[in-house]
Amino acid sequence: MTTTKASSGGVGGGNQLVLESIKYTRGSLFVLDQIQLPSKTEHLPVENCSKCFELIKNMNVRGAPAIAITAALSIAVELEQTSFADGDAALFQFVKTKAEYLLKSRPTAVNLGNMVKSLIKYCEEIEHEELNNSGDENGEKGNKREMIVRWCEDMLETDIRHNKAIGEIGAKALLKACCNKKKLKVLTCCNTGSLATAGYGTALGVVRTLHEQGRLEMCYAVETRPYNQGSRLTAYELVYENIPGTLICDNMAAFLMQKDEVDAIIVGADRVAKNGDTANKIGTYSLAVLAKHHDVPFFVAAPSTTLDVSTKCGMLIEIEERPGEEVCVFKGERVAAEGINVWNPAFDITPAWLIEGIVTERTCLYKNKRGEKDQTGAAFDIGRHVEEIEAMDGTMKKKKKVDEMDASKEKDDSAVDVDGFYALNLSTVLDYVAYYPKVCAPIGGKASKEDWVSKEVGDGNINFVYIIMNKKTNAAIVLKQGLPYVRCVGESWPLTQERVRYEAEALIAAHGFCPEHVPEVYLYDSKMSTIAMRYIEPPNKIARVGLCEGKTYVRMAEHVGKYLAETLFKSSSVCLGAKKFRENRIAFGGNEAMCALTEQVIFTEPYGVFENNKWTHELNDIVREIQSDGELKVAITELKAKFINECEALLHGDLHTGSIMCGERSTYVIDHEFAFYGPMAFDIGAFIANLYLAYYASDGLGHSENHKKYLQCMIKDVLIRFVSDFSRLWRTNGRQKDFGGLSHPSVFSAHLNRPSQSFNSPDEKHFQQSQLEFISRVIYDAHRFAGAKIIRRIIGIAHVADMEGIQNLELKAKCERAALEMGMRLLKGKYSCKTSVRLSMNWEYGRNQPVPTATEIENEANDSEETKSLYFHMNTDGA
């Protein structure tokens, strides 16, 4: 696509200066005159609220956040100029009158209305609050005018902080929606950058963040008639900051999308209704309709102050209509025929069902399961989001008071009073961590809080995951918080926060079983549904990310095999005996909510017609085959019964390459939120299913044949390591004297723990046979569970990045089809693999023999060739 470069019009090159739309010092306020941009840069004085009203009304100041901040600061400026002889009552009446007056300047922008309501509420609070002036020589705590001025000034700093959080969260959401494409071409409308806010911007802030991360290829700005905010303002900012940008006319957007030149669209908002309907600059709705037709993800970026839960839906939002001269007159010259009627709405309404996600400073909100094409169904859970913000604000105020009263006292973790749940964000997570000495100790303790930075790295499906790092030392911790619903769906799919307790206890137990491969837990807070744990430092990274990039991890199979053997054996009755096992299982509980979710999305929905199912269009025929295959339905029903009824060990519950972090020589298992007591085979099957998916995605991702062979080897190597280690642990630690144990001394001779004894005795052979039957059944079922997992990940609700990262849809469908065919074979499970398992068990282990290699097993096994290829050596040609 060819573009031409226009003159910069004197904007200036480079990014040496900070673009400021609002300049404020105590008692003085200037705002950038945006009408004159880009030809002239001039800051206009705002001496009082009347002048502010005029500038907002005439759009010298525009952008919902900037309007609210300018209005608040104009009140602060006028307060500095006014005395109140009649005391505080006159002060509060003055503030209320000025705020309500300013509210009439632009009715559609909800930020202004929210500011007015919040300021009046704050005045009412301090009017009735009993202030303690002791110890304050200046009496500032009792100076209510000073408090109101500071409240207004705080909006400026808060807006910049929130905008940067929106930028980071929004960039992550866009990259996820675009399958983590290397660089994005993003389209935006109007102006949502530094000129529309206190600084950095909302939607344009997301573009800025992508640019800073090296992930932006191009930002397309539509000119945004009739006021041309795109061509005058957004283009100005893009050129000013050397961000790659291209200006287009409003009516060119459709053709640009048709040419596949737009990866995502992100816009701002002047008001978001309770159901997610969004009011924004006129032309936004057109872009949303075009985006839906061209399958381009459409996002809205707005601070939480733009969310209006008092307005049920978009049809109830008041739309400002501007003078017709704005359409008919350009730079003083009439460009339309005299006498023509003009309709000039400043905003339009984008229905929620057209919106992919709404980005705030706290998260990216996604539609719930309904997301209907109507104005009454709550497509987004805006109400829940606002409730969490209000709960957070109330709790943090209480914490601040506690901190002021007890600043000099070192508090124990258990002494902190966290009164109720609130969802953390990039800012409040720092305050939260600072309250727990044990948690913040690895990053320098509370005294180093000014050096901390936070980043949200969760995958967006269930929980928030924050990394809190000391930027001076690079030391870090991880804090995970569970929401009361499925994050990627919304409030319509509730989830108990008790799952966080299950995850914490499972992590603690797994760390005890296998400390080399599970991070340490520092804190579990039941009220806040949080877990703080060790940070797994670079170069360790999520294994799935590395595998998708074509990386190899030489120790991963060995480590995961060991993890599976250690955790499954040590939590089972084979190790513990029946009494202790039952006590542990009952104490842990059932994790019913997460098990129910698994039963739904793995064992039920892919085999019937459910709205959660989604798949690549080219797979329609094989999906129909799967959903009509009676043998598969019998097989999945049998597996579901095993999942529900067989409680053999404490499982991870969702073990895949996305819940494992790897380095060149290290491996760590994380994310135990689905933990429960169930069939051992489920964890093993879940992991190898993801290796199968990675293997079949390799061609689509352009990986080498060597990488594919590496994945083949990893499947068989992890199974061999599990079988070998599990049988060794059973031999050395599996003799239980209670009658519930599987290897009682009275049944098998006492020499079980003495390898020097003969391996050819009758009891030894019987013991080996019991091991063989047990472990063979686990491996057999593991492959069947793997088949179910593969099918679920391609036609169910949640897919994997391995397949989703394939850009060519035809090639993607080919890879997915091959994986589905293997999944069907595995699920039906018609073969035995006892010889391969027997050789993997390595009964000579007690004589210090090394673990057998896959090649040795392949050469010696007398299982059928089809069995060997299916269970250990994957017949890629047939698949």
N, C-alpha and C positions, 0 to 999 in steps of 0.2 A: 504494500500500500504506500503510495507516494504522498508526502506532505510537504508544504512550503513553509518557510519561517518568516513571520512578520516582524517588523521593527519592534524593538522593545519599548519604544515611546518614552525613553528617558527613565525607565524604572530603575536602571542600574544593575550591574552584573554582580555575581557572587552572592554570598550569604553572610556578609560581614555584619550586617545590621539586623536587629530584631524588629520584625514587623509588629507595630503596636497600633491597635485601633482605639485603645483607651489609655490615656495618660492621667494618672491620679497621684496627687500628694494631699496630705491633710488640708482641707479647705479649698482645693483647686482641682478642677476637672476639665480635661480637654478630650474631644472625640474626633476621630478622623472623619472628614467629610467624604462619605463614600459616593455621593452623587458626582463629584468632580473627578473621581478616579476613572481611568488611569492617567488622564492628561495632566492632572494637578494634584499634588499631595499637600493637604492643609488640615490642621487640627483646629476645630472650632471650640471656643470656650463655652462651658456650661455653668453659668453663674447661679442658677436656681432651678426649681422644678418646672417653672413655666417655660424656660428655655429648653429644658429637657423634653417636655411634652411636644414642643414645636419640632425639634430635631427628629424625634421618633416618628411623629405623624408624617413629616415630609421625607422620611427615609434617608436622612443624612446619617442616621444610625439605623442599622438593620441587622437581622439575625436574632432569633429568639433569645439565646443566652446573653448576647451583648445588650439587647434592649433591657432585660431585667437588671443586669449589673449596672448599666448607666443610670437607670431610674433609681436604684438603691443608692448609688454614690451621689446623685444629685440631691437626695434627701440629706445625706451626710454633709455635703457642702453647705446647704442652706441651714442646717442645724448649727454649724460653726458660726454663722452670721447672725443668729437669732438668740435673743435672751428671753427667758420665761420668768417674769416677775411673779406670776401666779403659781409657780412651783411645778411639780411633776405632772399634775393633772393637765395643765396647759401643754406641756411637752408631749404627752401621749396623744392628746387631741390633735396637735399639730401634725405629728407623724401620720396618724390615721387619715387625716384630711388630705395631706399631700400624696400619700400612697394611693388612696382611692381615686384621686384626680388623675394621676399618672396611668392608672389602669385603663382609662378610656382612650389612651393614645393609639393602641393597636390591640383590638380585642381577641384576635385569633391566637396569638402567641401565648401559650399557656405558662411559659416561664415567668412572664410578668405577673400574671394572676397568682401563681404559686408564691412568688416573692412577696407580693402584697399581703397574702393571707399569712404567710410565715412571719413577716415583720410585725403585723398587728398582733398575732398570737404571742410573739416574743415580748412585745410591749406589755401585754396583759400579764404575762408571767412575772416579769420583773416588777410590775406595779404592785403585785401582791406578795412578792417574795421578801422574807425577812432577811436583810443583808447584814452580815457581820463585818464591821469596819475595823475591828481590833487588829493591830499589827500592820495597818496600811496607813502610813503617815500622810499620803497624798489623798486619801479618801476616795481612791478611784473605784473601789468596789461599790461604793454608795452613789457614785455619779452615774445616774441613769442615762443622761445624754451621752456620756462617754461610752457606755455599754452599747447604746443603739448605733453610734457611729462605728464602733468596732465590728458590730454585727454586719453592717453594710459593707465595710472594707473587707471582711472575711470572704464575701462572695467572690471577689476578684481572684484571690489565691485558690479558693476551692475549685473554681471553674477551670483554671489551668491544670490543676492536679487531676480533676475528673476527665478533662479532655485527653490527657496523655494516657490515662487508663483506657478510655474508649478506643484510642488509636491502637493500643497493644491488643486488646480483646478483639476489636474489629478486624485487624490484620490477620489474626489467627483464624477467625471465623471465615473470612473470604478464602484463605488458603485451603482450609478444610473443604469448603464447598466446591472448590476447583481442583479437588484431588491432589492438593499439595503441589500444584504446577510450579515450575521453577520461577517464572516471572509472570505477573498478571497484567492484563490490559483492563483497566477499570474506567467506567464511565460515571460521571456525577453531574448534578445540575445545580443551578443557583450558586450561592457561595456559602460554604460551611467551614471556612478556615479561620485564621487569626482575625480576619476582619469581622466575622460574625460572632466572635466569642471574646473572652478575655485574652486568649492566646492559644495557639496550636490548632484548635478546631475540632469539629466532631467528625463528619463524614470525610472532610478533607484531611483531618487529623489521621484517619485510617490510611489514606493515601500517603501522607507524610511518613507514617511508620513503615509501610511497605517499602517506600523509597529508602529509608534509613537502613532497612534490613537487606537491601539489595534484591528485593522481590518484586519491584515494579518495573514493567516494561514501558507502559504508557498510561497517562491519565487523559481521558477525553472529557472535555468540558463543553456542555451545550450552552449556547449563548444566553438562554433563558429570557426570552421576550416576555413582556415588553420593556422591562427595566434593565435587561442585559447584565444581570449580576454575574453571569458566567463569563461573558467576554470582558466586562470591565473589572471584575474583582477576582474571580477565581484564576483567570489567565494571568492577572497581575501577580498573584501570590505564586503561581507556578514558575513564572519567569524570575521573580525576585529570589526564589530559593533554589533555582536551577533544577527543578523537578521536571522530568520529561512530560511534556503536555502538548495536546493538540486541541484546538478550538474548532467546534463544528456548529452549524446552525441547528436549531431545534428539530427541523424536519428531516435532518440527515441521520438521525439515530437509528431508525428502522433499517435503512440500507447498510449502515455500519454493522449492525447485528447480523443481518443476512449474510454479510461477507465474513462472518465468524471473527470479527475483530474486537469483540467485547467478551471478556471472561466473566465479569461481575459488574453489578451496578450498586453503588452505595450513595444514599442521599441523606439529608438531614430531616428534621421534623420541627414544626411549630407547635404541634399538639398531637399526642397519641391517646386515643380513647381507651376505655377499659378493655374492650375486646380486641385491641390491636389496630383498628382502623387509624390511619395516619393522615393528618392535615399537613401539607407542605406546599412549597412554591408551585404555582400553576405550571402544569406540564409533567409533574411527578407521576400522576396517574397514567398518563400516556406511556411513559417509560416503563411503568410496571406491567402494563398490558403487553407491550412489545417484548419485555423480558420473558413473560410467561409463554408467549408464542414461540420465542426462539430458545427456550430452555436456558435462559441466563439467570443465575441466582440474583435476587433483588433484596438488598439489605437497607435497613434504616438505622442511622446512628444518631443517638440523642441522649443527653444526660437525663437522669431519673427525674429531674425537675420538670421535664417535658411530658411526663406521664400524668394523665388526668383521669383518675378513677371515678370522678364525679360525673363524667360524661360517658354514658353507656356505649355509644357507638358513633361512627363518623357522621351519620345524618343529623346528629344533634349538635355538631360543632358549628359555631357561628362563623361564616365566611365573609371576610372583609371584601368589599367591592371598592375599587379605586376609580379615580376620575378618568373619563374617556380620553382626556388630553394625553395621557401617558401612552396611548396607542396611536393617536392621530398626529402627535407633534414630536419632532425630533430636533433637538438643539434649537428650539425656537421656530422651526419651520414646519408648517403643516404638511403631512405626507399622505393624508387621506382626504377624500372628497368631503366638502362641507355638507352637513345635513345627514350624514350617515349615522345610524344608531351604533352605539358601542357598548359592548358588555365586557367588563374588565375585572373579573374576580382575581384577587391576589393569590388565592390558594385553591387547591383541589383536594379531594379525599381519595386516598388509595385504600381499598378494602384489604383487610388483614390477610385474606386467603391468597393474595398476590405477593405477600411478603415472605421471604425465606427466613429472616431473623431480624430481631430488633436489638441493636447493640447499645448497652448503657455502660456506665463507668464500673459496673459490678459484674456483668456477665453478658453473654449473647442469649437472648430469649428466643426459643424456637416454638413453633406452633404445637398445640396439643394434638391429640389423635383425631379430633373432629376437624377443625380448620375449615368449616363449611363456607360455601359461597352465600352467606347471608349476613345481615347487619346485626343480628342479635346473638348468634353463637359466639362464645368467647374463644376465638381462635388462638389468642395469646393470653397467658395468665398474668396480666398486668396487675390485677388486684393483689395477687400473692406476692409479686415482686415489691410492690409499694409497702405491703404489710411488713415484709422483711426489713425494708429500709427504716421504717418507723420503729420497729422493734430494736434494730441496731442502734439508732440514734438515741433512744431512751436508755438503753443499757450502757452505751459509751459515756453518756452524761453522768450516770451513776458511778461508773468506773473512774471518771475524772475527779469526782469529788473524793472518792476513797483515796485516790493517788495523792491529792493535795493534803489530805489529813494525815496520810501515813507515808509521806515521801521518804522520810529518814529511817523508816523501819523496814528491815529485810523480811520479806514475807515468804512463808513456805508455800509450795504449790497448792497444798490442800486448803490454805487460808483464803484463797481468792474467791470472792462471791460473784459468780456469774449468774445473774438472775434471768434465766430463760434463754431460749435459743434465738440467735440472729445469724443471718448468712454473712460471712466475712467477705471483704473485698481486698483489693491490692493495698489499700491504706490501712483499714482497720485490722488486718491480719498482723501488722507490725505491733499495734497496741496490744493485741491479744497475746502474742508471743512474749512480749516484754513482761507480762504479769506472771510468768512461770520461770523461775530461776533455773530449774533443771533443763527446761526446754531451750532457753536462750544461752545457756552456758557454752555450747559448742561454737556459737557465733560471737563470743566476746562478752556475754552478759548484758543486762539492761543498760549499763553505762555507755555501751557502744551503739545504742539504738540509732543515733544520727547517721551511722555508717551502713545501716541496713537498707536493702532494696528487696522488693518482692516481685514475683512473676508467677502467673497462672499457667500451668502446663497440662491441665487435665484434658482427656480426650473428648470431653463434651457430652458423654452419654449418661453418666450416673452422678459423678462427684466433682467437686472442685479440688484441685491439687496445687498447692503453692510451694514455691521454692523461696525461702528467705535467706539472703546471702549478705555477709559482711563484705562490702565492696573493697575494703582495705586489705583484708586477709584472705578473701575468697572462700572462707569457711561458710558452710551452709547447712540448713536443716530442711526437712520436708514437713509440711502440715497439710493434712487431708481433711476435708469436711464433707459430710453426707447431707444432702438436701432431703426433704420429706417427700420427694417425688422423683420420677425419672427425668433427669435434667434435659435430655435431648427431646423429650416429648412434652413435658409440662405437668401442671397440677392434675390434669385428667387421668394421669397414671401415677397414683400415689405409691410411695414406698416407705415402709417403716424405717425410722432412723436407728432402730435396734440393730440393723445390719452393720452399723459401725462398731457396735460392741462385739459382734461376731468376728468382724475383720480384725479388731484389735487383739482379741483373745487368740485368734488363729495365728496371727503374726507372732505373738509372744511365744506360743507353743512351737511354731515352726522354727523360730530362732533358737529355741532350746534344743530341738531335735537336730538342726542342721545350721549352726551359727555361721559357717563359712559362706552360705548362700542365701541368707535371709537377713535383712537389716534390723538393727535394734530399735525397739519402740521406747520413746522417752516419756510419752504421756498419752493416756486415753481420757477424754473429758466427755462423760455421758450427756451432760446438759447441752453442750455445744456440738455434739456429734463430731468430735475432732480426734485425730490421731497425729501425734508428732513423732517423727522417726528420723533415723540417720539419713543423710543425703548421700546418695551414691554418686560420687564425683566423676567428672570427665576423666579419661575418654570413654567411660562406660556410657552407653546409650540404650534406648529401647531396642530390643533385638529386632523387632519387626521393621523398624526404620532402617537399621543397618542391612538387614536381608534384602529389603526393597532396593537399597542402593547397590546391592551386589557384593556386600562385605561377607567375609567368612570369619567364623569364631571357632578356633580350633579346639577349645576346651568346653564348648557349650554342651555338646551331647554327653560328655563325661559328667559334667556338673549337674545337668538336669536329671540324668539317670540316677546320680547319687542322691539328689534332693528327693526324687520320687521314692526311692528305696528307703531312705532314712525317715522321712515324714510318714509314709504310709505304714511302714513296719512298726515304728515306735508309738504310733497312736492306735494300733490294732490289738485285738485280743491275742494274736499270735505272740506278741511281745508282752502284753500286760496281763494276760489272763482275763477271764470273763468278768470277775467281780470289779476289778479296777477299771476295765474297759467300760462297763455299764455305768459306773459312777461318773466317769469322765464324759460319756456321751450325754447322760441326763443333765449334768451340770452345764454343759455347753449349750444345749437346746437344739432346736430344729432349723433355725434360720428360715422359717416358713415362707416369708415374703420372697426371698431371693430364690428359694427352691421352686416356688410357684411360678416365678418368672421364667426359670429354666424349663420347667415342664410345659409352659405355654409356647415359648419361642423355639425350642429345640425339638420337643417330642410331639407337638400338636400342630401348630400353625402351618409349617411347610407342606403338610400332607393334605391340606384342605383349602378351601377358599376363604381367606381372611384378609381384611384390609391392610394389615401390617406387612403382608408379603410384598416383595418387590424384586424384580429381576430384569436383566437385559432382554429387550424385546425379541432378539433373535433366538432366545431360549424357550419360546412359547411351547414348542413341540415336546421338548424333553421335560419341561415342567408339567405339562399335561400327562405325560407318561408316568412321572413320579407320583402325581396326585391320583392316578387311576390304577396304580400297580398294587394289587391286593397282597402280594408277597411282601412288598415293602411295608405296607400298613401293619401286617402281622408282626413283622420284625421290629418296627418302631414301637409297637404296643408292648412287646416283650421287653425291650430295653427300658421303656418308661417304667414298667413294673419293677425292674431291677433298680433303677434309679430311686424309686420311692421306697422300696422294701429292704434293700440290702445295705445295712449300716456296718461296713467293715472297718473303716478308718476315718480319721479327720482329713477331709480333702481341701485342697485349695478352692475347688469349685468352678474356676474359670481360667484354667492354666493355658495360656497361649503366648505367642511371641510378643504380644503387646504388654504382657505382665511379667516380662523378664528383661533385666538390664544386663548388657554384656560389654566386656572389654576384651582385649587380646587374650588375657589370662584369667579373667574373673567373670562370674555369673551370679546374679542376685534375682530372687523371685519376690515380687511385690504384689499388691492389690488382691488381698485375700477376702474381699467383701462377700463373695459367694460361698464362703467356707461352710461345710456341713459334714455330718457323718454319713457316708454313702459308700457305693461300690468303688474299690480301688481302681478298677478299670476306667472309670470316668475321667479321672485326672490324666491318666496316661493317654487315653484316646483323644482328649481335648488337645493335648500338646502335639501329638503326631499329626492330628488333623490339620493344624496350622502349618506344619512342615509340608504336608501334601499340597496345601493351598499355595504356599510359597513356591514349591516346585512347579506346579502347573502354571503359575503366573510368570515364571521366568522368561518364557519366550515373548510374552507380551511386554515385559519390562526391558527386553533387550539384553538379558544376561547371557554369559558365555556357557558353553557346554560343561566346562569345568565347575562352574557354579551349580549347575543342575546336578552334576555328579556328587558335589559336596552335600547338597540337600538330600540326595538319595542315601548317602552314607550316614548322614545324621539321623535319619529315621531308624535305620537298623542299629546304629551304635547306641542310641539312647535306650532302645529296648534291651539290647544285650547287657548294657551297664546296669539297668534296673534289675533284670532277672538275676544277674551274677551277684550284685550287692544284696538284694533282698534274700536270696537263698543263703548267702553267707551270714547275714544278720540272724536269720532264723536258726541256722546251725549253732551259732555261738551264743545267742541270747534268747532263744525261743522255747526253752524248757520250763514249763510252768507247773508248779506242784498243786495248784488248785484244780478242781475237776473240770473247770471251764477252759483250761488251756488246751491247745491243739497238740502239744507234744509232752504229755505227762510221762515222768520217768517210769511209771509202772507199765506204761504201754510200750514205750520205746526205751531201750536200755540206757543206763546212766552214762554210757560213753559218748553221748551226743555232743557234749561240750569238750571232748578230749580227742582232738584230731589224730593223736598218735595211735589210737585204737584202729582196728581193721575196718576198712571201708567195704569189706565184702561179707560182713556178718549178716544173718537174716534180718535182724532188727534194723540194721543200717539200710539195707535194701528197701525194707518196708517204709522207713522214714523218707528215703529218697523218693519213693513212689508217691507218698502222700504230698510231698512238696511239689512233685511234677504235676500231679492232678490239680492242685490248688493254683499254682502259678500259670499253668497252661490255660486254665479257665480264665484267669485274669487277663492274659495277653489276648486270648480269643475275643473276649468281650471288649477289650480296649480298642481293637480294630473295628468292631461294630459301632462302638460309640464314636469313633473317629469318622466313620461314614455318615452318621447322623449329624455330626458337627459340620462336616464339609457341605452337606446339603443345606443345612440351616444358613450357613454363611454366604450362600449364593442366591437363595430364593426367599430367605426370611427377612426379618426387620433390620438386622444389623449386619453389614457386610465387612470385608477386611480391606485394608489399604493396599495389600498386595494386588488384588484384582481391580480395585477402584482406581489405582494409579495408572492403569493401562489406558492410554489416550485414544488409541484406535479401537472403535467400538466393535468392528468386525473381528479383530484379533482378540479383543477381550472376550467376546462371546465364545470364540473357539477355545480359549484357555478355560473358561468356566465350564463349557460343555465336557471337556476332558476330565475336569475335576469332579463334576457331577457323576459321570459314568463310573469313576473310581469309587466315589461315595456310595453309589448304589451297590457295587460289588462288595464293598466292605460291610455295609449294613446287613446284607443278606447272609454273610458269613457261613459259607457251606464247607469250609475246610478246617482240618486239624493241623496243628503246628507243634506237636509234642516233641518231635525229635529236635527241632531247632531250639525249643525252649530247654530241653534236657541238656544240650550242649552249651547253651548260654549259662545254665546254672553252675557249670564248672565244679563238679563234685570233688575235683582234685585241689580245690582252692585251699583246703586245710594243709596241703603239702607245699604251700607257698608257690603254687603255679600261677602265672599271670592270667589275667582275664582273657578269654579266647577272643580272637579277632573274628570279624564278620566273614572273612575269606575262609578261615578254618571251619567255621560253622557251615558255610555254604558247601564246602567240599565234602564234609562228613555227613550232613543231614540226609536222611532217606525219606524226608517228606516229599510229596509230589512237587514237580517243578512249579506248578501253578501256585501251590501253597507257599513255597519259598519266595517266589517273586511277589506274591501278594503281601506276605507278612514281614519279610525282611529285605527284599531286593527289588521291589516295585517294578513291574513289567511296564516300562514307559511306552514301548511300541504299541502294546495292546490298549493302553490307556489313552 
